[in-house]
Amino acid sequence: MSTGARTALITGSGQNIGRAIALALAADGFNIMVNGLTKRVACEETAEACRAHGVEAVVTMGDAGTAEGCNEVAGIGISRFGAVDVMVHNAAIRPSSAFLEMDEAEWRRVMDINLSGSFWLARACLPGMVRKGWGRIVTLAGMNAIHGYKGRAHVSVSKHGNWGLAKSLAKEFGPKGITANCVSPGPIRSDHDDPAMTTHIAEMAARVPRGTLGEPDEVAAAVSLLASDKGAFINGQLIQVNGGAET
């Protein structure tokens, strides 16, 4: 699919699901803004792989968990390409803490990265989308949002909030040619620094009917559809890409 001069920003796109989304949208013809917080080498590798599809790819390192960081990252794309046409907020953290032992700093950091980042980025990108009469906002939820898990109350709240945000933006900006949706991955194969998350994902794989983890490309395929002209009638939805996983 050719998208002309359209540009997509994907946070947390140095590896795993974010990288797969960046590559899928590059294959669709979007210019790509690769974002990460610390892993510049991985982000540069993603950008180079995107360029192999004949599109422009820019690395914009920055903290998607602060208003300043989100405004800076989006601002680079707006300055370079005129607008960010597709905003995908994939960056997230998923720490584990018993509810009564969870401190406020951890709660706030999870909310800032997982949920407020969607708010700040949408606020930065929407004016350009409104001006062009076309735009796509995709936020990421997950099994934590759908089912809730002990030790991850903050993660569940933040991820569920992304669905609420998408539904609200869909109603407000749908008349302007902009869609907003939430994609909820199930147990997906990925590289993690957190051993607890690796164990958790492996346990979840046993709850998928086919008995295996999903692939990042399978999540990216859903985002690719939502970001396309063919996805224009999908709005305000939660798309679960989980292989039918049970709680």
C-alpha positions, 0 to 999 in steps of 0.5 A: 500500500502506498501512503505517499508522504505519511509518517508514523511514530512508534514509541518503544520501537527498538525491539519486540512488538514496537520494532515489528510495528515499525517494520510493518508500517515501513513496508506499507510505505510510511516514513518511520519515527523510531523511538526509544529511551536507552537502547539507541543501537537497537533503535538505529538497527530498526531504522536501518531495517525500515529504510530497506523498504525505501522509506525515510526513518529517523531515530528520536530518542526520548522519554515517552513517560514525560510531557517534555519527552513526548512533545520533543519526540513528536515535535521532531517528526512534525518539523521533519515531515510536517505532521505525524499521521499515525501515532502508536504508543507502544512504550510501557513498563510492567513492574510487579509489586504487591499492592500494599507494598507499591510506593507512589513513585512506582505507581506514578512512573507506570501511569506516566509511561503507559497511559499519560504518554498516550495523552501527551503524544495524542495532544502533540500529534492531533493538530496536524491530523486535524489539519490534514483531515486524516490520522490514526491513533493506536494505543496498546493494552494487553492481558493485564488490562483485560483480566487484571493480575495480582501484583500489577494493579498499576499496569492493569489500570494504566493499560485499561485506561488506553482503551478508554482514551481510544474510545473517547478520541474516536468519538471526538475526532472521528468526524475529522477523519481520524480513528483511535483504537487500542490493540491488546496483545496476548502472550507474545514472544519477546526479549525481556530484561525482567525474568518475572515477565519472561516466566509470566509470558511462558505461563500464559502460553499454556493458556493459548489454544494452539499452545504457543506464544504469538509473534510480534509480526502478528500484532503488527499486522493488526496495527497495519490494518488500523493504520491503513485506509482500509481500516477507516471504519474501525474506530473506538475498538479494542482489538485483541491479538491473543490467540484466544488465550484464557485467563 
